[in-house]
Amino acid sequence: MGLLGLSERPTEIASLQAVAAVGQGKLIETYTQTLRSHRIQCAQILLTAHDLSNRERYLNTRNTLLTLLDWGVLPIINENDTVSVSELHTTFGDNDRLAALVANLFDRPLLILLTDVDGLFDRDPKDPEAKLLPVIERWSPDLMQMAVEKSSGRSKGGMSSKLKAAKMITASGGNAIIANGDREDTLRQIFAAQETGTVFLTQEYLTARKRWLGFAVQTKGRLILDEGAVNAVVKKGRSLLPVGITDADGVFDRGEIVSIVDPQNVEIGRGLTNYGLRDVLRVCGKKTAELHGILGQNVYTEVIHRDNMQLFD
């Protein structure tokens, strides 16, 4: 915007992408010049959501990053705003989500999200009685209510997006820190293991495939479950059978990722479906013994096998 003399953020997609095309070159040039004085080489990597939704591209991105790090090169990662279009579901939504998805390419990462406040407070930081929460060991429903948003004409996201990113990381084996990026010593304190900002501790460990399945993929549809199926999948660790599905929507084929939702329309997980939408609608609510008569010989007992499913907290 500065290079083009713009005082306000454009609203049209073509204008936004044109501004991004100008800015990306200047951004990596600035990084290169700044890091050169520290004898550090950097590389620019521009991603769209589709790059991480596709399993092959996801692994290629991971391998590229690992190679750069092995060579001592610092990757500078940004969304490819010149080609990403939200209407086509190719955007990440904000850089906090992008950061979490990139961090989840690695085992047990530490995600550091820098903002303009000292961390997560129990209320509006402007309140004199507000207290910084130094450690979050377990997630609770009221955490998101503590997020206080500030409007900006140049940025997307806010504290709520940072909390969602932190939750994504801790749900899949990593830790996260939200801290003040306006302070010059913040990163030094973090690397020295000094108490800084708010630390979010890991909740469980997931394999790389489960991380991709649960967080990186753009879903193509939904399977709506009855209470019995929710109980079987969530509490008993069972696969999803046709009898527990009440309805389905979207546009998906066999082998694609779909959302699994409960009767209240709350997403409880995602999975790799063995059936396309047309066949799901034919067999939903049916018992296993009825499948051959409906679909013929080549049938799967499960619509989603437990091994191909990732549940959310």
Wavefront OBJ file of the C-alpha trace (Angstrom):
o trace
v 0.000 0.000 0.000
v 2.835 2.385 0.863
v 4.693 1.763 -2.399
v 1.529 2.464 -4.379
v 0.562 5.497 -2.316
v -2.671 3.920 -1.036
v -4.062 5.169 2.273
v -6.856 2.580 2.570
v -6.893 -1.176 2.082
v -8.569 -2.063 -1.252
v -11.784 -4.073 -1.177
v -11.940 -5.579 -4.679
v -10.210 -8.946 -5.123
v -8.213 -7.897 -8.202
v -6.945 -4.774 -6.421
v -6.024 -6.704 -3.286
v -4.090 -9.242 -5.324
v -2.327 -6.514 -7.307
v -1.253 -4.809 -4.075
v -0.018 -8.167 -2.761
v 2.027 -8.746 -5.927
v 3.856 -5.456 -5.365
v 4.262 -6.013 -1.645
v 5.589 -9.571 -1.742
v 8.667 -8.586 -3.726
v 9.461 -5.690 -1.415
v 8.851 -7.826 1.666
v 11.333 -10.562 0.745
v 13.830 -7.905 -0.372
v 13.630 -6.324 3.090
v 14.052 -9.689 4.815
v 17.033 -10.528 2.610
v 18.820 -7.239 3.316
v 18.127 -7.390 7.047
v 19.267 -10.990 7.496
v 22.355 -10.554 5.305
v 24.010 -8.502 8.048
v 23.637 -11.555 10.311
v 25.018 -13.896 7.622
v 21.668 -15.635 7.326
v 20.161 -16.639 4.007
v 16.412 -16.698 3.598
v 13.942 -18.232 1.159
v 10.441 -17.128 0.232
v 7.654 -19.715 0.299
v 4.165 -18.643 -0.786
v 1.302 -21.010 0.014
v -2.409 -21.365 -0.671
v -4.783 -23.450 1.415
v -4.946 -25.965 -1.447
v -1.198 -26.572 -1.112
v -1.764 -28.003 2.365
v -5.143 -29.628 1.662
v -3.595 -31.834 -1.010
v -1.687 -34.676 0.663
v 1.119 -34.784 -1.929
v 1.655 -31.015 -1.858
v 1.478 -31.088 1.944
v 4.355 -33.581 2.081
v 6.301 -31.678 -0.594
v 5.990 -28.483 1.445
v 7.220 -30.301 4.541
v 10.195 -31.797 2.695
v 11.141 -28.403 1.228
v 11.072 -26.753 4.651
v 13.126 -29.532 6.232
v 15.729 -29.242 3.461
v 15.986 -25.467 3.854
v 16.429 -25.826 7.604
v 19.089 -28.521 7.089
v 20.944 -26.039 4.864
v 20.683 -23.308 7.480
v 18.300 -21.234 5.355
v 15.488 -19.336 7.112
v 12.116 -19.845 5.351
v 9.899 -16.753 5.138
v 6.381 -18.123 4.695
v 3.357 -16.133 3.605
v 0.012 -16.718 1.986
v 0.133 -16.398 -1.790
v -2.301 -13.491 -1.821
v -1.862 -12.912 -5.561
v -3.752 -16.122 -6.389
v -5.723 -16.982 -3.215
v -9.442 -16.295 -3.455
v -11.729 -16.915 -0.484
v -14.685 -17.629 -2.750
v -12.745 -20.579 -4.157
v -11.716 -21.765 -0.664
v -8.021 -21.313 -1.400
v -7.332 -18.872 1.450
v -6.272 -19.670 5.004
v -8.406 -16.900 6.491
v -5.585 -15.223 8.415
v -1.868 -15.618 9.088
v -2.438 -17.123 12.536
v -4.151 -20.136 10.988
v -1.455 -20.307 8.310
v 1.215 -20.258 11.022
v -0.495 -23.083 12.895
v -0.841 -25.211 9.755
v 2.827 -24.693 8.884
v 3.893 -25.491 12.446
v 1.832 -28.674 12.294
v 4.019 -29.878 9.430
v 6.537 -30.760 12.144
v 6.428 -33.017 15.188
v 5.876 -31.300 18.537
v 6.412 -27.695 17.366
v 6.471 -24.483 19.376
v 4.286 -21.819 17.750
v 5.044 -18.232 18.814
v 2.345 -15.698 17.943
v 3.375 -12.077 18.444
v 0.752 -9.398 18.979
v 0.465 -5.912 20.533
v -0.549 -7.066 24.027
v 1.387 -9.085 26.616
v -0.696 -12.238 26.148
v -4.133 -13.517 27.097
v -5.828 -11.611 29.909
v -8.819 -12.707 31.964
v -10.668 -9.603 30.711
v -10.087 -6.516 28.556
v -6.395 -5.559 29.019
v -7.481 -1.926 29.361
v -9.240 -2.829 32.611
v -6.933 -1.973 35.570
v -8.069 -5.219 37.239
v -7.129 -7.366 34.234
v -4.662 -10.160 34.968
v -2.330 -11.873 32.504
v -2.808 -15.632 32.318
v 0.763 -17.030 32.186
v -0.085 -20.701 31.552
v -3.070 -22.472 30.001
v -2.860 -26.174 30.796
v -6.299 -27.226 29.576
v -8.797 -25.655 27.201
v -12.162 -24.545 28.532
v -15.197 -23.051 26.722
v -14.710 -19.637 28.347
v -11.213 -19.077 26.930
v -12.508 -17.732 23.619
v -14.730 -15.291 25.497
v -11.596 -13.651 26.916
v -10.485 -12.532 23.450
v -10.812 -8.784 22.986
v -10.640 -7.663 19.363
v -9.152 -4.452 18.016
v -10.166 -3.108 14.628
v -7.496 -2.504 11.989
v -7.700 -1.307 8.411
v -4.667 -3.314 7.313
v -4.779 -6.680 9.040
v -6.956 -9.762 9.416
v -7.410 -11.832 12.559
v -6.996 -10.786 16.173
v -6.811 -12.443 19.570
v -9.601 -14.886 18.720
v -7.706 -16.129 15.640
v -4.560 -16.514 17.748
v -6.465 -18.564 20.309
v -7.843 -20.789 17.556
v -4.314 -21.265 16.197
v -3.003 -22.089 19.673
v -5.808 -24.593 20.169
v -4.990 -26.243 16.837
v -1.352 -26.662 17.846
v -1.995 -27.949 21.366
v -4.607 -30.380 20.065
v -2.004 -32.050 17.857
v 1.120 -32.329 19.970
v 2.672 -28.863 20.066
v 2.884 -25.900 22.407
v 2.081 -22.255 21.727
v 2.997 -18.856 23.144
v 1.121 -15.589 22.612
v 3.364 -12.664 23.527
v 3.998 -8.969 22.889
v 5.837 -8.381 19.617
v 6.311 -4.662 20.307
v 8.950 -5.433 22.935
v 12.445 -5.929 21.588
v 13.391 -8.567 24.181
v 10.335 -10.836 23.814
v 11.952 -13.503 21.624
v 15.188 -13.426 23.639
v 13.185 -14.077 26.799
v 11.304 -16.960 25.171
v 14.507 -18.582 23.898
v 16.036 -18.148 27.382
v 13.015 -19.987 28.863
v 11.936 -16.931 30.821
v 8.264 -16.430 31.627
v 6.846 -14.307 28.828
v 3.316 -13.935 27.514
v 0.832 -16.798 27.759
v 1.986 -20.388 27.268
v -0.493 -22.978 25.983
v 0.526 -26.542 26.807
v 0.033 -29.518 24.523
v -3.067 -31.660 25.025
v -2.201 -34.776 23.014
v 0.147 -36.077 20.318
v -1.048 -36.799 16.792
v 0.782 -38.428 13.913
v 1.590 -36.322 10.841
v -1.230 -37.971 8.915
v -3.758 -37.267 11.669
v -2.627 -33.626 11.821
v -3.140 -33.287 8.069
v -6.497 -35.046 8.240
v -7.857 -32.998 11.104
v -6.608 -29.502 10.352
v -5.049 -28.917 6.910
v -7.722 -30.339 4.636
v -10.648 -28.391 3.183
v -13.753 -30.523 3.753
v -16.074 -31.310 0.838
v -19.264 -32.116 2.744
v -20.869 -33.203 5.995
v -22.166 -36.376 7.614
v -24.836 -35.742 10.266
v -24.875 -38.344 13.063
v -27.494 -39.386 15.587
v -26.681 -39.419 19.304
v -25.964 -43.147 19.295
v -23.331 -42.779 16.584
v -21.767 -39.773 18.343
v -21.458 -41.840 21.512
v -19.979 -44.820 19.623
v -17.427 -42.701 17.761
v -16.428 -40.288 20.523
v -16.647 -42.369 23.698
v -16.149 -45.912 22.456
v -13.604 -45.273 19.673
v -15.675 -47.017 17.012
v -15.709 -46.553 13.250
v -18.645 -44.696 11.697
v -21.299 -47.070 10.351
v -24.158 -46.178 7.972
v -26.805 -46.904 10.596
v -25.694 -43.923 12.691
v -25.903 -41.357 9.866
v -29.154 -39.410 9.583
v -28.270 -37.169 6.625
v -25.420 -35.834 4.472
v -24.772 -32.824 2.267
v -22.071 -31.179 0.179
v -20.321 -32.435 -2.942
v -17.887 -35.271 -2.308
v -16.701 -38.559 -3.775
v -15.174 -41.628 -2.207
v -11.757 -40.899 -0.692
v -12.432 -37.235 0.130
v -12.489 -35.515 3.511
v -15.837 -34.711 5.121
v -16.926 -33.126 8.386
v -18.632 -35.258 11.024
v -21.304 -33.315 12.904
v -23.625 -34.139 15.789
v -27.421 -33.612 15.834
v -26.846 -30.011 17.011
v -24.748 -29.321 13.887
v -21.501 -29.087 15.879
v -18.435 -30.470 14.091
v -16.968 -33.265 16.213
v -14.357 -34.464 13.731
v -13.322 -35.149 10.155
v -12.613 -38.254 8.188
v -11.835 -39.944 4.890
v -15.092 -41.308 3.518
v -15.448 -44.682 1.835
v -18.557 -43.503 -0.013
v -19.543 -40.534 -2.166
v -22.551 -38.396 -1.293
v -24.939 -40.317 -3.547
v -24.170 -43.674 -1.903
v -24.133 -42.221 1.610
v -27.666 -40.951 1.094
v -28.692 -44.422 -0.106
v -27.322 -46.262 2.929
v -27.650 -43.775 5.793
v -29.699 -45.255 8.621
v -29.286 -48.766 7.199
v -27.873 -51.753 9.043
v -24.719 -53.493 7.833
v -26.653 -56.556 6.668
v -28.659 -54.385 4.267
v -25.691 -52.837 2.424
v -25.149 -55.618 -0.120
v -28.762 -55.475 -1.226
v -28.539 -51.716 -1.739
v -25.073 -51.240 -3.222
v -24.116 -54.663 -4.572
v -21.007 -56.719 -3.817
v -18.272 -54.102 -3.379
v -19.262 -52.485 -0.104
v -17.470 -51.132 2.944
v -18.837 -51.916 6.367
v -17.752 -48.486 7.606
v -18.476 -45.133 5.998
v -15.364 -43.841 7.808
v -12.889 -46.232 9.401
v -11.531 -45.250 12.787
v -7.979 -45.086 11.413
v -9.100 -42.494 8.854
v -10.844 -40.254 11.368
v -9.681 -37.332 13.528
v -11.988 -36.187 16.330
v -11.995 -32.742 17.934
v -12.187 -31.910 21.619
l 1 2 3 4 5 6 7 8 9 10 11 12 13 14 15 16 17 18 19 20 21 22 23 24 25 26 27 28 29 30 31 32 33 34 35 36 37 38 39 40 41 42 43 44 45 46 47 48 49 50 51 52 53 54 55 56 57 58 59 60 61 62 63 64 65 66 67 68 69 70 71 72 73 74 75 76 77 78 79 80 81 82 83 84 85 86 87 88 89 90 91 92 93 94 95 96 97 98 99 100 101 102 103 104 105 106 107 108 109 110 111 112 113 114 115 116 117 118 119 120 121 122 123 124 125 126 127 128 129 130 131 132 133 134 135 136 137 138 139 140 141 142 143 144 145 146 147 148 149 150 151 152 153 154 155 156 157 158 159 160 161 162 163 164 165 166 167 168 169 170 171 172 173 174 175 176 177 178 179 180 181 182 183 184 185 186 187 188 189 190 191 192 193 194 195 196 197 198 199 200 201 202 203 204 205 206 207 208 209 210 211 212 213 214 215 216 217 218 219 220 221 222 223 224 225 226 227 228 229 230 231 232 233 234 235 236 237 238 239 240 241 242 243 244 245 246 247 248 249 250 251 252 253 254 255 256 257 258 259 260 261 262 263 264 265 266 267 268 269 270 271 272 273 274 275 276 277 278 279 280 281 282 283 284 285 286 287 288 289 290 291 292 293 294 295 296 297 298 299 300 301 302 303 304 305 306 307 308 309 310 311 312 313
